[in-house]
Amino acid sequence: MKDFLFATLDAGGNLPPALGIARELVRAGHRVRFLGEPQQAGMVEAAGSDRGA
């Protein structure tokens, strides 16, 4: 198991691809965390990732 950190911002377009990658990493048993905007928290948690770093 490895840890991954994604850094995103609310700029229209970088979050959806990162969430897709995060879902696959979580499915493979890895821990995924996001550093981003508060309004992204719901989508990040729905992908199975942790918000905050």
C-alpha distances in whole Angstrom, upper triangle without the diagonal:
4,7,10,13,16,20,23,26,29,30,31,28,25,23,23,22,19,18,18,16,14,14,13,10,10,11,8,6,5,7,10,13,17,20,23,26,27,28,25,23,24,23,19,19,20,17,15,14,15,18,19,17
4,7,10,13,17,20,23,26,28,28,26,22,21,22,20,17,17,17,14,12,14,13,9,10,12,10,8,5,6,8,11,14,17,20,24,25,26,23,22,23,22,18,18,20,17,15,13,14,16,17,15
4,7,10,13,16,20,23,25,25,23,20,18,20,18,15,15,16,13,11,13,13,9,10,13,12,10,6,5,6,8,11,13,17,20,21,23,20,18,20,19,15,16,18,15,13,11,11,13,13,11
4,7,10,13,17,20,21,22,20,16,15,16,15,11,12,13,10,8,12,12,8,10,13,12,11,8,6,5,6,8,11,14,17,19,21,17,16,18,17,13,15,17,14,13,10,10,12,12,10
4,7,10,13,16,18,19,18,14,13,15,14,10,12,14,11,9,13,14,11,12,16,15,14,11,9,6,5,6,7,10,14,16,18,15,14,17,15,12,14,16,14,13,10,9,10,9,8
4,6,10,13,15,16,14,10,9,12,11,7,9,12,10,8,12,14,12,13,16,17,16,13,11,8,6,5,6,8,12,14,15,12,13,15,13,10,13,15,13,13,10,10,10,10,9
4,7,11,12,14,13,10,9,13,12,9,11,14,13,12,15,17,15,16,20,20,20,17,15,11,9,6,5,6,9,12,14,11,13,16,14,12,15,17,15,16,13,12,10,10,9
4,7,8,10,10,7,6,10,11,8,10,13,13,12,15,18,17,18,21,22,22,19,17,13,11,7,6,5,7,11,11,9,11,14,12,11,14,16,14,16,13,13,11,11,12
4,6,8,9,7,8,11,13,11,13,16,16,16,18,21,20,21,24,25,25,22,20,16,14,10,8,5,6,10,10,9,12,14,13,12,16,17,17,19,16,16,13,13,14
4,6,8,8,8,11,13,12,13,16,18,17,19,22,22,22,25,27,27,25,22,19,16,12,11,8,6,9,8,8,11,13,12,13,16,17,17,19,17,17,14,15,17
4,6,7,9,11,13,13,15,17,18,18,21,23,23,24,27,28,29,26,25,21,19,15,14,11,10,13,12,11,15,16,15,15,19,20,19,22,20,20,18,18,20
4,6,8,9,11,12,13,15,17,18,19,22,23,23,25,27,28,26,25,21,19,16,16,13,12,14,12,11,15,16,14,15,18,18,18,21,20,21,18,20,21
4,6,6,8,9,11,12,14,15,17,19,20,21,23,24,26,24,23,19,18,15,16,13,13,16,14,12,15,16,13,14,18,17,16,19,18,20,18,20,21
4,6,6,7,9,11,12,13,15,17,17,19,21,22,23,21,20,16,15,12,13,11,12,15,14,11,14,15,13,12,16,16,15,18,16,17,16,17,18
4,6,5,6,9,10,10,12,14,15,16,18,20,21,19,17,14,13,10,11,9,10,13,11,8,11,12,9,9,12,13,11,14,13,14,13,15,16
4,5,5,6,9,10,11,13,14,15,17,19,20,19,18,15,15,13,14,13,14,15,14,10,13,13,9,10,13,12,10,14,13,16,15,17,19
4,5,5,6,9,10,11,13,14,16,17,19,17,17,14,15,13,15,14,16,18,17,13,15,16,12,12,15,14,12,15,14,16,16,18,19
4,5,5,6,9,10,11,12,14,15,17,14,14,11,11,9,12,11,14,16,15,12,13,14,11,9,13,13,10,12,11,13,13,15,16
4,5,5,6,9,10,10,12,14,15,14,13,10,10,9,12,12,14,15,14,11,11,11,8,7,10,9,6,9,9,11,12,15,16
4,5,5,7,9,10,11,13,15,14,14,12,13,13,16,16,18,19,18,14,15,15,11,10,13,11,8,11,11,14,15,18,19
4,6,5,6,9,10,11,13,11,12,10,12,12,15,16,18,20,19,16,16,17,13,12,14,13,10,11,11,14,15,17,18
4,5,5,6,8,10,11,9,9,6,8,9,13,14,16,18,18,14,14,14,11,9,11,11,7,8,7,10,12,14,15
4,5,5,6,9,10,10,10,9,11,12,16,17,19,19,19,15,15,14,11,9,10,9,5,7,8,11,14,17,17
4,5,5,6,9,9,11,10,13,15,18,19,22,23,22,19,18,18,15,13,14,13,9,10,11,14,17,19,19
4,5,5,7,5,7,7,11,13,16,18,21,22,22,19,18,18,16,13,14,14,10,10,9,12,15,17,17
4,5,5,5,6,7,10,13,16,18,21,21,21,18,16,16,14,12,11,11,8,7,7,10,13,16,16
4,5,7,10,10,14,16,20,21,24,24,24,20,19,18,16,14,14,13,10,9,10,14,17,20,20
4,6,9,11,14,17,21,23,26,26,26,23,22,21,19,17,17,16,13,12,12,15,19,21,20
4,7,9,13,16,20,22,25,25,26,22,21,21,19,16,16,16,13,11,11,14,17,19,18
4,6,10,13,17,19,22,23,24,20,19,20,18,15,15,16,13,10,10,11,15,16,15
4,7,10,14,16,19,20,21,18,16,17,16,13,12,14,12,9,7,8,11,13,12
4,7,10,13,16,17,18,15,13,15,13,10,10,12,10,8,5,6,9,10,10
4,7,10,13,14,15,12,11,13,12,8,9,12,10,9,6,5,6,7,6
4,6,9,11,12,9,9,12,11,7,9,12,11,11,7,6,5,6,7
4,7,9,12,10,10,13,13,10,12,15,14,14,11,9,6,5,6
4,7,9,7,8,11,11,9,12,15,14,15,12,11,8,7,9
4,6,6,7,11,11,10,13,15,15,17,14,13,9,9,12
4,5,6,9,10,10,12,14,15,16,14,12,9,9,12
4,6,7,9,10,11,13,14,16,15,14,11,12,16
4,6,6,6,9,10,11,13,12,11,9,11,14
4,6,5,6,8,10,11,9,9,6,9,12
4,5,5,6,9,10,10,10,9,12,15
4,6,5,6,9,9,10,10,13,16
4,5,5,7,6,7,6,10,13
4,5,5,5,6,7,11,13
4,5,7,9,10,14,17
4,6,9,10,14,16
4,7,10,13,15
4,7,10,11
4,6,8
4,7
4
